[in-house]
């Protein structure tokens, strides 16, 4: 007899495969649409042939249309800020400092290293980006001025506070440069590291342990961000006390979020200092700021258990009319005016009067306030940054933040939590999350400007970008589940919850990001699993097809570090990060000596394949069911009968190219599924049936593809079976 094989929409990984009769249990690169599974759409790399890769990890993405009807994508990586328009990437990263040097370059025969000597403390750290220009000559070198002029370089090392090194693509073949002509060096604002690491101190990775008895003291004198030390020499820092601080070898202290190394102790001075090490960012620190010894670690080889982490370089990006507003996480905020006639040839500039250290930023609409979260209590003093403090500008004025009787600027401090994690603009309010709670921020006008209300507890946001808003509802991932708020707090029922949270790496939690694919009614979260420090997994919720009784979830291996919906460009855009890839030196975005990997910018839901760098590769998609058995005389199957399967009748609602169908066999629930002669069978649009000869107590269905230009959308399969025994 023929029996239909029917399955409920969505993946269920909360029960065993044998229990999941009539359900799907696994998938990759597949979605449910109108209740049936299909392969997801393809993606195509954006940018022209000489602009393919972006330096660093994509951590911020925003689309907008300006008053001239021109479409822009603003893309922030952990190193560079880009504007994308008309198929071209433009480097609009703000410049922090400009230095003119003469006779600053030295090289050594047989080495690709170029040492740059500054006349005073440079304030650089490894990973900083330098742009060279107006370079005249270099002597005794095979390098020429054209190898440096209008080129970007990543700082490799900072041997001293007045020297830094960069790396050339090839070794020096000359005798070695000792003199060089004049050159202008522009330093990009530092964003931060590509990855987030846990441990006591910063940049330690997963190992090293925690200092069990850290010594603390205070600064004796202010430590500015443009000088090396408090002692006046540029090579030392004066503390209130150096008692019990290590005094031999290279050691480390932590001041605020900055890590500083030192090599000696003289009285109350730490000598031989190097600022902003271990991937941290150079900052100003006030007299009396806390100084922590971060040199000693227990039990090398044990997993670090400290709570201190260095968050990755991230951006908050929005637009205030024609201006793109771009905030470096825990740093300054910048504006870039897209309406200028030469906009793509200009760079973002710091917003005058705005806070200089904030965790997050949102433009409030339609009232048009610029709102900073986790920001300074004293504007312009980064050491006063309060992770729970909110500050907003005067209405229609992004340069005014001091409240007066005649403006709408103001402040607010939230109470529940230890830090504000993120915020997004909703239909009638801004949603603000701490690490423990959800608040709403509603515009009410003078005299209060905004009203704040706590609307959720024990539902904090896991990472800055792990939330989206759609049709008046906010969706987000917390440390312990998925939530929705649409007037009331709801915990989203999730049939893949254990699959996600039992295998998620929450150390780099700021890597977790959410995206909305409104074309298919999906909210997607991208996250790293337990074996990865970068994003390599996804989980998606279909808010259109879901019901309280049957939520529709999918899982997969699609890895994206930033995502933007289709509202502006018609298709979703996203970045993919490869920490080991390099930008071809023919690319105009090439950064010499880049060690942070590159990001690829894609347009999604286009075609059936992945198109990258001019090459087309297949998108492998699959879906697999739970076990099902046969009934007898109208009764539901309970595994009592063996069955003989003679034929399978495939049914595809839509199919392009071939698909593969496998029937996996199982006699007992604890048996390992073993494929036999029942697959994989190659199915095309003209395949009527599959003849089989197999016996089993239960079977499961797997549909997949592995070649280019293939697409499938399932209908209802049937099997021809009869009860049977087994010899």
N, C-alpha and C positions, 0 to 999 in steps of 0.2 A: 504494500500500500504506500501511497504518497503522504508525507507529513510535512506541513509547513514548519519552517524554522523561524520563529519570530522572537525579537529581542526588544527590550525597553531601551529608550534613548539614554545616553550617558554611560560613563564608566563607573563601576562599583568595585573598589579594591578593599572594602571593609570586611568582606566575607571570603570564604574559600571558593576556588573555582568550581568545585562540585556543588556547593550551596547556591552559586550564582546561576542557576538554571534560568534561561530566558533573559539573561543580562550580558552586557559586554564587560570585560574585565581588564582590558589593556588596549592602548592605542599609541600611535606616534604620527604626528603630522596629519591628523584627522580631526574632523569636527562633526557635530550633529546639526542638521538643518532640516526643519520641519519633521523632526523626530527620527531621521534616518542618517546614517553615517556617510561621509564622503571625504575624499582627499582635500586638503587645504590648497589654496591658490599659491602660485609661485611668487618669486621676488626677483627684482632686477636692480643691479647696482646703478646708483646715480652718480653723475659727474661726467665730464668729458674725458677723452682718452688720456690726457695728461694730468688729470686730477682724479685719482682713484681712491686714495687712502688718506685718512686723517690721523694725525699724530696723537697717540694716547687712547685712553678708554672714553667712549662717549658717555657722559654723565648728565647731560641736560639737552632738551630738545623742545623747541616751541615754534609754532607756525602762526603767521598773521598776514593780513592783507593791508597795505598802507593806503593812504588817501589817493594815491596815484594808481590804485588797482594793481600794484605789483605784489606778487606773492614772495614771501621770504620764509626760509627755515633758518632759525638760529640754533647752531649746534655747539655745545660746549663739551670739550674733552678735559681730561685732567691736566692738560698742558696748554691748549690753544682754543680760542673762541672763533668760530667760523660763521659767516652768513652764506646761505645757499640761495641762489636765484638764477633763473634762466639756464639751469644745468651747470653752473659754475660755482665753485667754492671760493669765497673771499676771506682772507685772514683779517679779522677786525679786532684782534686781541689788544687790550690796552697796554700802553707802555708805562712802566713804573719809573724808569730812570734812563737818562741818556748820558753817556760818557765819551769824551774824545781823548784818545791816547796816541802817543808817538813812541816808536821803538818799543812796542809792547809785546811783540811776538818772538818767541824762541822755539826752535825745533831741534831734533836730534836725528842724525842719519839712521835709517832703518826702523824708525818709529813713526806711527801715525799721530802721535800726541803733539799738540801745539799748546804751549804754556803762554798764558796772557798775564802780564804783570801790570797791576793798577798802581796808581800813585798814592792811593789811600785805601782804607778798608772797603771792599767791594760789596759785602752783604749777600754774596751769592751762595747757593747750595747746589749740590748735585741734582740734576734734573731740570734746573732752570733753563729757560729758552733765551738765547741771545740772537739778535738780528744785527748783522754787520752791514756797513755801508761806507761809502766815500773812502775806500781803501786805495792807497796809492801804490806802494811797492813793498816787496819783501826780497831780501838779498840772500845769496848762498842757499837757495832752496829751489826745488823743482815746482813748488807751489807758486802760483801767480796771483795777482790781485783779483782776477776773475773767479778764483776758487773761493774767495771770501766775500766779495762784494755782492750785496743783496741776497745773501745766503743766511739760513737759520741754523743754529748749532745748539745742541744740548750740552750743558755743563757736565763733564764727566767726574771731575774731582775738584776740591778746593784745598790744596795742600796747606795754604796759609790764608790769613784774612786779606792778603793783597794779591794772591795768585789764584788762578783757576786754569783748568785744562779743558780742551775740547779735542775731539777725535776726528781726523780726516778719513776719507774713504780708502786712501792708499798711504803707504809708508813714504817718509821723506827719503829721497834718493840723493839730495844734495849734501854738502858738508854740514849743513845745519844753520838755520837762520840765527843771527845774533842782532841784527838791526832790521827795522821795518819802517815804512812810512806811517803817516797818520791814518787813523781809522775811527769811525764813530760806531759805538756799540750801544744798542738799545736793549734793555732788559725787560722782558715780559713780566707782568704780574704773575706771581706764583699761585697756582691753583691747589696742587697737592698730589699725593701719590696715586698710582693707578689702582692699588688694592688696599683693603682695610685689614689690619693685622691686630691680634690680641696679645697681651702680655704686659709686664711692667716696663714702661718705656714705650718706644715707638719703633716700628720696623723690625720687630723680632721674629715675625712669622709665627708658627705654631709651637715653637719650642723655646726653652730658656727658663721657664718657671717664673716665680715672682719673688721680689726682694722681701724677705720675711721681716726685716727690721730697718726700713728705710729711714735715714737721718734727714731731718729737715731743719732749715734755718731761714734767714731772710736776706734780701739784698741790702747792702749798705750803700745806697746811692741808686738813682734811676738808671735803667739800662735802655738806651734808645735803640730804635730799629735801624739807625744809620751809622752807628758806631760799634766797635767790637766789644768794648768793655767799660766798666765803671771806674777803673783806675786811671784813666787818662792816657795810658800807653797804647791802647788799642789791642793789647794782648792779654789782659787780665780782667777778672771780675772780683770785686770786693764784697765779701759776705760779712754778716754780723759775727759769725763764728765758723771755723772750719774743723772743729773738733769731730773726730771719728770719720771724717771724709777721707776716702782713699787718696794716698799721696804718691803713688808710683804707677807707672804705665799710663795708658790712655783710659780715662774715666769719664763719667757722664753725669750731668745734672739736668733737672727738668724745672723750667720756670714757665708757669702757665702751660701752654701747649707746645712750647719750644724746647727742643733738646739741644744741649750745648756740651761739647767735649772739652776736656782740659788734660794737661799732661803733668802738672806740678802744683804744689801748695807752698806758699810763702806767707807766713803769718796768717792773716785772714783773707789773702788773695789766692784765687785760682788762676794759675798761669798757663800759657800755651793754649788759649781757648780757640775753638772753632764754633761759630754760630750755626744754628739751624741744621743740625745733623740728623741722621736716621730718618730723612724724609720730612722732617718738621719744617715749619715756616718761621722765618725771622720776624720778631714782633717787638714792640716797645713794652717795657715792664717798669712799673713805678717803684720808687724807694720803699722798701719794706715788703716787697712781693715775696711770696713763699718760694724757697728753693729746696728741691728734693734730690737727694742722692739717688741716682738710678743706675749705679755701676754694678752692684752685686746681685747675683741671681742664684737661687737654690736649684740643686739637682738638675744639671744639664741633661736633657733627654726626656724630662717630664713635661707633660703638656702644661702650658701656661694657664694660670687660673686667675690672674688679676683682671680687674675691671677696666683698666686703662687701655684705650685703643686709639690708634691714629685713624681718624675717619678719612676716606678717600677724597681726592679732589673732586668737588661737585659744584654744580651750578643750580641756581633758581633763575628761570627765565620767563619773562612776561612782556607785554607791550603796553605802553602808555600812549595810546594813539599811534603816531608814526614812529615813536621811539621804542626801540628794544631795550628793556631794562634787564640787566644781567648781574646777578649777585654771586660772588665766590663764596662757597660755604665757609662760615667763620671768618669771612673777610669783607672786603669793600664791595660797593655796588657801583655799576657803570651804566651809561646810557649810550645808545648808538642811534643816530637820526637817519632813518631810511628815506626821508623826503628830500634830502640834499641832492643836488644835481650830480655831485661826485661821491655819493654815499659809499659805494663799494670801494672807493680809494681812501676812505677815512677810517679811523679806528674809534673804538669805544673809549669814552673818557669818564673819569670818576665823577659822580654826582656831587656837586658842591652842597655842603650843608647836611648831607645824609650821614647816618651812622657808618662807621668804618669797620665794624665787626658784628656780623649777624649770621644766624644759622639758616634763615629762610626768608623769602620775600614773596608777596603777592600784590597785584594791583586790584584794588577793590572797585567794582563797577556796580551800578552806573554812577556812583558818587565820586569816583576818581580820587582815591587816596592811595598812596604808596605805603604799604604796611610791612614792617620788619618784625621778625619773630626771633626770640633768643638773641637779643641785641643789647646795645650799650645803655647803661643808665646815665652816663655822661657822654654825649656825642663827641666823637673824635678821640676817645680814650679807650682803646681795645681792652685794657685790663679791667674795665668795668662791665665787660660783657656778662650778662645774666641770661642763662639758658631758658629762663621762664618769663622773660620780660618782653613786652610788645610795645613798639613805638610806631606811630603813623603820622604821615605828613599832613599839612594843611590841604584842604580840598583844592584840586587843580594846580597844586604847587609842590613839586617833588623836591624843592630845595629848602623848604621851611618845616622844621620839626619841633621847635620850641613852642609849647602851648602858650597862648595869650588869650585875653578876653575877646579879641576880634578875629581869631582864626579857629579852625577845627582840628588842629594838631593835638595829639594827646598820647597817653601811655596807659598801659595796663599790665599787671603781673598776674599770671595764672597761679593757682594754688595746688592743684593735684598733679603730681609728677615731679621728676627731677630735671627734665629738659623737654622743650618743644621739639617734636620730631618732624612735623611737616604741616602744610596747610594747602587747601585748594579752594578755588572760588566755586560756589554752588549757585543754585537758582535764586535764592533770596538771602543768602548768608555765606560767610566764609567758614569752612570747617577747619578747625585747628585741633591737632592731636598732640598730646604729650606722649611720653612713654607708657602712661597708665590710663589716660582718659581722653574723652572727646569733648570739645567746646564748640559753640557757635558764636560767631561775631557778626552782628547785624547792625547796619547803618540806621540810626534813629535821629540824626540831626543834633543840632545844638540844644542844650549845652554839653551833652555827653558824647556826641558824635557816634560812638558805637556802644551797643549793649552786648555783654558777654554772658553766656549761660553754659553751665556744664550739663551735657545731655547724655553722657555715658561714662561708666567706670569700668575698670578692669578690661579695657578694650584698646589699649594704646597701639600706636602705629609702629611697625617693626622697622621701617626705613623711610627716609624722606619721600621717596617716590613710589611707595607701595600703596597708593590710593588713587582712585579716579572718581569722577562724578558723571552721572548720566541720567537725564530726565528727572532731575530733582532728587536723586538718590546717590549717596556716597557709598562706595565699596572699598574695603581695605583689608590688608592682612595684618594681623596682630602676632604677637609671639606665640599665641596658643590657639589660633583659629582665624576664620574669615568672618567679617561683619558687614552689615549694611545699616545705613541710617537714612530713613525717608520720613522724618517726623517722629519716629521712635527707633530705639536701638534694637537690632535683630542679629542674632548669631546665625550665619548662613549654614544650613545643613549641608554637609560635605561628605560624599561617598568615596573620596580619595584622601581624606584627612590624614590617616595614619601613613599612607604612602608618602605624603609631602612632609609632614612634621617629624616623622621618625627618621628622615633622611635629609633634612635640610641643614646646611651649615649656617648658623646664625652669627658666627663671629664676624664675617663681612656682611652684616645685615643691611648696611647702606647700599649694597649692590642690588638688593631686591627691589624690583621696580614693577609697576603695573601699567598696562596699556589698555585702551578702549578700541575695539574694532566694531564700530557701529554698523558697518555693512552686514555683519553676521550676528549682532547682538551678543558680543563676547567681551568679558573682562578677563584679561590675561595677566598672570603674575609670572615673572621670570626670576629664578633664584638659583643659587649654587647648592649642589647636593653635598653630602658629608665628605666626599672625596675630592672636592674642588674648592679653590679659593676664588674662582670667577664664575659668572652665570653660565649654567649648562643645562638647565631644566626649565620647564614651564608647566603651569596648571591653569586651566581656563574654566570660567563659569559662564554658561549661556543664560542670560537673564530674560531672553525672549521665550525660550522653550521650557524653562524651569517652572516647577510648581512646588509648593511646600511638601507634597507627597513624593515628588520625584524630581529632585534637583539634577540638572544636566551638567556634568563635569567631564573634562578631558585632560589628559596628561601628555607629555612629550618631551623631546630633546631640543626644541627650537630655543636658541640662546640669543637674547637681545638685551642690551644694556640701557637703551632708551627707546621710547615709542611715542608716536604722535598719531592721533586719529585722522580720518580722511576729510575733515571739514573744509580745509583750505585747498589742498592739492588733489582732492578727489579719491585718493588712495592713502592707506596708512604708510607712514615712513618709520624707519627704525635703524638703529646702529647695532652692529655686531662687532665685538672686540676680540682680537687675537693678540695675546700678550707676546707671542714669539715671532710675529710677522714683522717685516720691514717694508717701508715705502720705497718703491723703485726710485733711484736717484734722478730719473727723468721726470718724475712727478713734481709739479710746481709746489706741492705741499711738503716736499722732502725736507727733513730735519737731520743734519749730519750728526751722527753719534746717538740717534734715538735708541733708548733702551726700554721704552715703555710700551712697545708694540703699536699696533695701528687699529683703527676702526673703519669699517666699511658701512656706507650709508645706502640703504635699500628702500625701494618702493615695493610694497607688498600687494598681494591679491592681483597680480598681473602675470598672465601666462600660466604654464604648468611646471616650469623648471626654475632652477637657480641660475641666474646669469651674473657672473662676476668676472671682471677683468677681461671681458670679451669671450669667456669660455662658458659653455652651457653644460650643467651637470644635472643629474636626476635628483628629485626630491623623493626619498623613499618614505612611503606612508603605509601604515598597517592598522588593522583592528582585529581583536581576538575575543571570542565569546567565552562564557563559562560552559561547563559540561551540560549536555542534555541527554536524556534517555527516552525510551519508548513506553507508551501505555499499552493496555490490553483491554479490549471490549469497552472502550470509552472511558476507562479509568486513567488517571494521570500516572506517568511513569514514576517508579520508585527505585529503579535499578535492579529489580528482580530478574528481568529478562535480558539475556544476551540478544544482540540484534545483528542481522546480516544486512550490510548496506550494498545494494546493487547499482544504484545510480544516484547522481546528484544533479539537480536541475538548477543551474545558476540563474539569477535574475538581477540585472543592473538597470536602474532607472536611467543612468547615463554612463557612457563608457567611451574613453578615447585610448586607443592603443590596447595593450594587453594588461591583464591583471592575473595574479596568481592566487589560487585557492588551495588551502590545505585543510584536511580533516584529521585532527589529532585524536588518538584512541586511548581509552583508559578502561581497565577492568575493575579497579578499586580506587576509592578516593585518594589513598596515599600513594598510588602509583605515579611515577613520573611519566608525563605525557611523552609518547614516542610516536613520531610520524612514521608511517609505513608507506605502502604503495599508494596511499590516499593523498599523495601530494608531494610537492606542490604541482598543481595542474595549471597550465597556461590557458587562460580564458580570453577570448575576444568577442566582439559583438555578434558573431555568427555561431558561437558555440551553443548548441542546444542542450547537451547533456554530457555528463562525465560518467563513464562506466567504471565501476569499482568492484572489488572483491575483498571484503574485510569483515571481521567480526569484532565486536566490542560491547561492553556493558554501557558505556557512554562515549560520546564524541564531542568535540568542540570545533568551531569554525574559525579559520583565520584567512583574511583577505589582505593582500598587499600588492605593491608594485615596486620595481627597482630600476626602471629605465626611464629615459627622458620622454617627454611629451605623452605621459600617461595620466589618465584621470578616471576615477570610478566613483559612483554613487549607488549604494546598494538598494535593491528592492527586497523581495521575500524569496529566499531559497527554499527548495523542497528536496527531500530525500526519499528514495524508494527503498523500503526496508521490510523485513519480516522477522518475527521472533525466531531465534535459532539457538542452538546449543554450541558447545565447543568440545572438540575432542581432547 
